Amino acid sequence: MDKGLNPWSKSNTGDVIVAAPGVEVAQADPTTSSGYSVADGTSGSSAYVSAIVALLRSKYPDLTAGQIINRLIKSASFLNNKGRTAPDRELGYGIARPGTALTMDIPKGSKQGPLAQSSPSTSTNSGAASDDNDSTSLAKKKKKKSSSGSFLLIAGIAAAVVVIGILFAVLRNRRNGGNGGPGSGGGTSPHGTGYPPQPPTGYQQHPNTAPNQGYPTPQGQAPQHPNPYAQQPPHQGQ
């Protein structure tokens, strides 16, 4: 609002709740000798309304945020702006008045405030809202059970793969006499046959890495697809 309590021509419009002074408003300014100056803008209006809310919270500490908004709206007025109906695109529910907001006899009203009551989402009966909440809760429980089942299935498959791998290694070791037979890579590595794994086909060595040294090539094994989880040879010369 300007000094005549008329909407400021440069003000925001649309979803306005209340209006407040915003033209030639005093504000702190450390660049001036007095420490104050005057300025225009909705930032000053926001500070003005915030100060009213702080006063209301101080005087009425038992009120909820919605009930504080109720006092702010119910005490606002269009004053000399006749012919406007709330909510107005420029003035909202009126011009905020701190003195009236603090002293006017206004019922507490709903804890959610007057704006929440007028919302379509809150105008439905409580039974329907309860049904919606129950449905949402049931859907969340089903989703949680489904996620747990999927995790157990994956864990079971992984365990089966490990068991099959162990059995294959034991049978192979018995067939080869357990003494570094064909395909064992000499059996000199403490970590098992052919450790570390060979880099997959097409793997390019790091520019600062020396050629693959000291890693025996397994004999008598069928070609395998590159394993994205296999450990890569350590970089040499770094």
N, C-alpha and C positions, 0 to 999 in steps of 0.2 A: 504494500500500500504506500501511497505517497502521503504528503502532509495533509492533503484534503480528504484522506481516507478513501481515495479512489484507487482502483486497480492500476498498478504501474504498467506502462505500455511495454516494458521489456521483461515482464515477469513470466514465469512458466505458467501454463494453463493445462487443464485436463483433470487428472486425479488429485485434486486439491482437497485437503481436509479442513484446514483453517488458513486464514490470511493474517499477516502481521506486517508492521512497518518495515520498509526496506529502502527508503529513499532518504538520503542525507542522515544516515544513522551514525551516531557516534561509535567509534571503535578505537581500540588500542593501536597506537602507531609509534614504534620506537624511533622512527626517522624524523619525528617532529620534536621541537623543543618542549612542548607541553606533554608529549607522550600520547596525544589523542588526535584524531582527525575524523572527518565525516566521509561516508562513502555510500554508494548505491549497490544494491544486489540482494538476491534471495538468500545469500549466506548470512547476512545480517538478520533476515526474517527468521531463519532456522534457529539462530542463537536466541532470539527473542522468545520463541515458542519453547525452546529447551529450558530457558530460565523459568517460565511459567510452570512447566512440568516439575522442575526441581522444587519450586515452592509448594506445589500441591503434594508432592511426595513427603515433604518435610512436615506439613500440617496434617496430612491424612496418611500416616504410615501403614494403616491397616487396609488401605484400598489396593486392589490389584491394578495391573497396568491397564486392563480394559476399563476399569472403573475410573481411573485417572483420565483416560481419553473421553469417557462419558462426561465428566465435569468440564473438560476443555471444550467439547462440542456444545453441550447444553448451555454454557455461559457465553458462547460466541454470539455475535449479532451482526446484521448487515448495516446497522446504523443508518447513514444517510443514503445508502444504496437501495432505494425502494424498488419494488417490483421484481426482485430476484427470489428464486426458490432454491432450497437446498436439495441436493448438493449442486452448487453453481460451478461452472468451469473455471471461473476466475477467483471466486471467494470461498469455494467449498461450502462449509456450514456456517461461515461468517468470519468476522474479525475477532481474533483472540483477545480476551480482556482479562488481565491478571487479577485485578481487584475483585471483579465479579466472580471469577472462577474460584477464588479463595473464600468468599463470603456468601455466595448464593446458596439457598436451601435446595439442594439437588439430591434426590434419592441415589443410593449407591448403584442400584441397577445390577445387571448381570456381571459376573466375574469376567466374562469374555468381552464385554463392552457392547455398545449399540451397533457397531459396524459388523461384528461377528454374527449378531442375531439376524441381521438383514441379509446375510449371505445365503444363497440358495443351498449350498452344501450343508448348512446347519439347520435348515428349516424342515428337514425330513423328520419323521417320527423316530423316537428313540429305539423302537423295536427294530426298524430297518437298519439303523446304524449299528445296533448290536449284532444283527445277522451278518452285516458286511464285515464287522470285526472278527466274528467267528470264522467266516469263510476265509478271510485273509490269514488268520492264525492257522487254520487247518492246512491251507496251501503251503505255508512256510514249513509246517511239520513234515508234510509229504516230501517237500523238496529236500529237507534235511535228511530224511530217511533214504531217499534216492541217492543222495550224494554219499552217504555212509556205505550203502550197498555197492556203489560203483567203486569206492576205494577198496573195500574188502575183496571185490572181484579182481581188481588189478593186482593187489597184494598177493592173492592166491596164485594168479598166473605167474607172477614173478618168482614165487617160491617154487612152483612146479618146474620152471625153466632152470632154476639153480640146481634142483635135485637131479633132473635129467642130465645136466652138464656134469655133475659129480659122478653119476653112474657111468656115463660115457668115458670119462677119464679113467675110472677104476678098471673097466673092462678093457680099455685100450692098453693100460699099463700091464695087465695080466697077459694079454695076447703078445705083447712085446717082451715078456719075461721080466718086466720091471727093471730093466737094466739099460736104458737109453737105446731102445730099438729104433727101427726106422720111423722117421717123423717125430722123434723126440727132441731133435735139435741138440743131441749130445747130452742132455740132462744135466748141464753144468750150471744152469741159472737157478738160483734159490727160489725164484718166483714161479717156476713151472716152465712148460715147454714154450720155447720161442719167445721169451719175454725180453724186452717190451714188444708189443705188436708192431708189425711192419706198417709204415704209412700206406694209406690207400692209394690205388692207382691214380695217377694224375696229381698226386700231392706235390706241391712245390716247396722246396727247402727254403727256410728263411735266408735272406741274402747274406747274413753274417754267420751262417751255420755251416760247419764243415760237412762233407758227405757222411752218410750214415755209416758209423764205425762201430764195430764190436757187437752188432746185433745179428745173430745167425738167422739165416732164412730157413723156415721149417721145410722139411722134406716130406714128400708123399702126401701132402694135404691138397684137397681140392680148393680151387680159387674161391675166395669168400668176398662178399660184398663189403665195402668200407663200412666200418662201425663208427657212427658219429660219436659214440661214448668212449671209444678206445683211446688210451693215453698216447699222445704223440711223443716221438723221440725227443729227448731234451736238446735244447739248442746248444751247439758247441761253440767255443771260442768267444763267449760273451762274459 
